[in-house]
Amino acid sequence: MPRILSLTRKLFMSLCLLGLVACNGTPQQTASPSPTVTPEEAPATPTPVAATNGTPQACQMVESGFGPSGSVPVTAQEVVSGLEVPWGIVFLSNTDLLVSERPGRIRLVRNGQLQPQPVATVNVTATGEGGLLGMAAHPDFNNNRQFYIYYTRDRGASPVNRVERWQLSADGTTATPDRVILDDIPAARFHNGGRLRFGPDGMLYIGTGDAREVQLSQNPNSLAGKILRLTPDGEIPNDNPTPGSPVFISGLRNTQGFDWFNETTIWVSDHGPSGDLGLRGMDQILVARPGDNLGWPEIYGCGDESGLVSAAISWVQAVPPGGAAVYRGNSIPEWQGSFIVGTLGSRHLHRFVFDEATGQQLQSHEVYFQGESPQGLGRIREVIMGPDNELYITTSNCDGRGSCPSDGDKILRIQRGS
């Protein structure tokens, strides 16, 4: 599509959306009731939206609200409380885990109890959305005890984000840095990305934000606004889309969630404009392949342009999404193979169902745990499958944008209700 049409569309959307509000934007057992979702209506099948160039486009624009209520009864069971802005989880066993707190602490949960002393404290720049963010376990963690962290640090006049590999002690109570994997990722008060995941190929994938400089997402020489791919030792794999570059997917604004449909297809959640370019909302779920450009800031919402990947679904209202995982458990059989995404601003857990053959076409979408406690869970940051084949999430209600309960943020286990 000629660039003039893209710019015209942006101006039109800016005028249409003028006036919309901005987005508002651990383990110990408890006897408190678990929030439960009871189905109210069946999910609707998305209708493809016509693209501006006249060709069909598999994108659903949610014009009003956030989506139909969930069709499956599910419940959230508290695993641990007393956390401060938990961001990432590393599972050590079926009962023990590490969790990162944004102010810079790595905490240990052992036998269902949050240990009082941190495993380690990282010297972070914890302003705005920066600090200690994502974590991931090495694929051979059971043998080498290595895990990875993503954090914001001072570097003279401006902060940067860094990925490090750490070594956990044999007893799991202390950890020390092992090596720097990647440094000088652009950082800012907002839009630091921060999600770490190991893919089915054993490579480390790193989600970064645009650091409030929108042009960096389209700059192939910048680490910002990308999903990066490295070996566990921090080397650039020979089969990356561009030889010698860590960039795997570009054109992102502030991704905090992604997971694999298969070895070549990744489902991605990303933040929309939320104030940039004079717009609000337009958060997205996208289907990506190696080397894809997901469009930011050239397209967003259900926009399309030649050479850029359009969203599968977007919202007029601000969502913005947090962590994400493909459900591969047994507790909720109806969710098997679904893409589960937590949201921060709209305070939901979303379920997306794509076609089983290719994972490209969104077939249905539904929403769970809407709103604040006790019906809802509030802001949801991490979404991850555990080694017990259960889905775990972290709340982010104490990050300054939510309603922080007296017992702090939590880790919750999502299971089927009755």
ChimeraX attribute file (.defattr): number of C-alpha atoms within 10 A of each C-alpha:
attribute: neighborCount
match mode: 1-to-1
recipient: residues
	/A:1	11
	/A:2	8
	/A:3	11
	/A:4	9
	/A:5	13
	/A:6	17
	/A:7	13
	/A:8	11
	/A:9	15
	/A:10	20
	/A:11	14
	/A:12	11
	/A:13	15
	/A:14	15
	/A:15	11
	/A:16	11
	/A:17	15
	/A:18	11
	/A:19	10
	/A:20	14
	/A:21	13
	/A:22	15
	/A:23	17
	/A:24	16
	/A:25	15
	/A:26	32
	/A:27	26
	/A:28	18
	/A:29	12
	/A:30	12
	/A:31	7
	/A:32	8
	/A:33	11
	/A:34	19
	/A:35	20
	/A:36	22
	/A:37	23
	/A:38	17
	/A:39	16
	/A:40	12
	/A:41	12
	/A:42	14
	/A:43	19
	/A:44	13
	/A:45	13
	/A:46	18
	/A:47	14
	/A:48	17
	/A:49	18
	/A:50	16
	/A:51	16
	/A:52	16
	/A:53	13
	/A:54	8
	/A:55	10
	/A:56	11
	/A:57	19
	/A:58	20
	/A:59	26
	/A:60	24
	/A:61	20
	/A:62	16
	/A:63	11
	/A:64	9
	/A:65	12
	/A:66	21
	/A:67	17
	/A:68	18
	/A:69	21
	/A:70	23
	/A:71	17
	/A:72	21
	/A:73	16
	/A:74	21
	/A:75	21
	/A:76	23
	/A:77	20
	/A:78	23
	/A:79	21
	/A:80	23
	/A:81	23
	/A:82	17
	/A:83	23
	/A:84	23
	/A:85	26
	/A:86	33
	/A:87	27
	/A:88	28
	/A:89	28
	/A:90	22
	/A:91	20
	/A:92	19
	/A:93	13
	/A:94	11
	/A:95	15
	/A:96	17
	/A:97	21
	/A:98	26
	/A:99	28
	/A:100	32
	/A:101	25
	/A:102	28
	/A:103	22
	/A:104	22
	/A:105	21
	/A:106	24
	/A:107	25
	/A:108	28
	/A:109	24
	/A:110	18
	/A:111	14
	/A:112	16
	/A:113	17
	/A:114	23
	/A:115	16
	/A:116	9
	/A:117	13
	/A:118	20
	/A:119	20
	/A:120	18
	/A:121	18
	/A:122	20
	/A:123	15
	/A:124	20
	/A:125	22
	/A:126	18
	/A:127	14
	/A:128	13
	/A:129	19
	/A:130	27
	/A:131	27
	/A:132	31
	/A:133	31
	/A:134	29
	/A:135	26
	/A:136	23
	/A:137	23
	/A:138	22
	/A:139	19
	/A:140	11
	/A:141	16
	/A:142	11
	/A:143	8
	/A:144	12
	/A:145	18
	/A:146	22
	/A:147	23
	/A:148	24
	/A:149	26
	/A:150	30
	/A:151	30
	/A:152	32
	/A:153	22
	/A:154	14
	/A:155	11
	/A:156	7
	/A:157	5
	/A:158	10
	/A:159	20
	/A:160	20
	/A:161	30
	/A:162	20
	/A:163	24
	/A:164	19
	/A:165	23
	/A:166	19
	/A:167	18
	/A:168	19
	/A:169	13
	/A:170	10
	/A:171	7
	/A:172	17
	/A:173	17
	/A:174	17
	/A:175	20
	/A:176	15
	/A:177	16
	/A:178	14
	/A:179	14
	/A:180	15
	/A:181	19
	/A:182	19
	/A:183	16
	/A:184	16
	/A:185	21
	/A:186	24
	/A:187	27
	/A:188	20
	/A:189	16
	/A:190	16
	/A:191	24
	/A:192	32
	/A:193	33
	/A:194	29
	/A:195	28
	/A:196	26
	/A:197	22
	/A:198	19
	/A:199	16
	/A:200	13
	/A:201	10
	/A:202	14
	/A:203	21
	/A:204	25
	/A:205	24
	/A:206	27
	/A:207	29
	/A:208	30
	/A:209	33
	/A:210	30
	/A:211	24
	/A:212	20
	/A:213	16
	/A:214	21
	/A:215	17
	/A:216	24
	/A:217	30
	/A:218	21
	/A:219	14
	/A:220	17
	/A:221	11
	/A:222	19
	/A:223	25
	/A:224	35
	/A:225	36
	/A:226	31
	/A:227	27
	/A:228	22
	/A:229	27
	/A:230	23
	/A:231	17
	/A:232	20
	/A:233	14
	/A:234	18
	/A:235	16
	/A:236	18
	/A:237	17
	/A:238	13
	/A:239	11
	/A:240	18
	/A:241	17
	/A:242	14
	/A:243	11
	/A:244	12
	/A:245	19
	/A:246	27
	/A:247	27
	/A:248	21
	/A:249	24
	/A:250	29
	/A:251	29
	/A:252	30
	/A:253	33
	/A:254	31
	/A:255	29
	/A:256	32
	/A:257	28
	/A:258	31
	/A:259	23
	/A:260	19
	/A:261	21
	/A:262	12
	/A:263	11
	/A:264	11
	/A:265	16
	/A:266	20
	/A:267	24
	/A:268	28
	/A:269	29
	/A:270	30
	/A:271	27
	/A:272	30
	/A:273	22
	/A:274	22
	/A:275	13
	/A:276	12
	/A:277	12
	/A:278	14
	/A:279	22
	/A:280	25
	/A:281	24
	/A:282	26
	/A:283	26
	/A:284	27
	/A:285	26
	/A:286	21
	/A:287	24
	/A:288	24
	/A:289	17
	/A:290	19
	/A:291	14
	/A:292	17
	/A:293	20
	/A:294	30
	/A:295	23
	/A:296	26
	/A:297	21
	/A:298	19
	/A:299	21
	/A:300	25
	/A:301	26
	/A:302	25
	/A:303	24
	/A:304	25
	/A:305	18
	/A:306	11
	/A:307	11
	/A:308	17
	/A:309	22
	/A:310	27
	/A:311	29
	/A:312	27
	/A:313	25
	/A:314	28
	/A:315	24
	/A:316	20
	/A:317	24
	/A:318	28
	/A:319	30
	/A:320	29
	/A:321	31
	/A:322	29
	/A:323	29
	/A:324	29
	/A:325	26
	/A:326	23
	/A:327	24
	/A:328	18
	/A:329	19
	/A:330	15
	/A:331	17
	/A:332	18
	/A:333	12
	/A:334	13
	/A:335	19
	/A:336	14
	/A:337	19
	/A:338	22
	/A:339	25
	/A:340	25
	/A:341	29
	/A:342	33
	/A:343	26
	/A:344	25
	/A:345	22
	/A:346	23
	/A:347	28
	/A:348	26
	/A:349	28
	/A:350	24
	/A:351	23
	/A:352	22
	/A:353	19
	/A:354	21
	/A:355	13
	/A:356	13
	/A:357	7
	/A:358	10
	/A:359	20
	/A:360	18
	/A:361	17
	/A:362	23
	/A:363	19
	/A:364	20
	/A:365	25
	/A:366	23
	/A:367	22
	/A:368	27
	/A:369	25
	/A:370	21
	/A:371	16
	/A:372	17
	/A:373	13
	/A:374	13
	/A:375	14
	/A:376	19
	/A:377	26
	/A:378	27
	/A:379	29
	/A:380	29
	/A:381	25
	/A:382	26
	/A:383	32
	/A:384	26
	/A:385	20
	/A:386	20
	/A:387	13
	/A:388	12
	/A:389	14
	/A:390	17
	/A:391	24
	/A:392	21
	/A:393	31
	/A:394	30
	/A:395	31
	/A:396	31
	/A:397	25
	/A:398	19
	/A:399	18
	/A:400	12
	/A:401	14
	/A:402	18
	/A:403	16
	/A:404	17
	/A:405	13
	/A:406	9
	/A:407	11
	/A:408	19
	/A:409	27
	/A:410	27
	/A:411	27
	/A:412	23
	/A:413	21
	/A:414	22
	/A:415	19
	/A:416	17
	/A:417	15
	/A:418	10
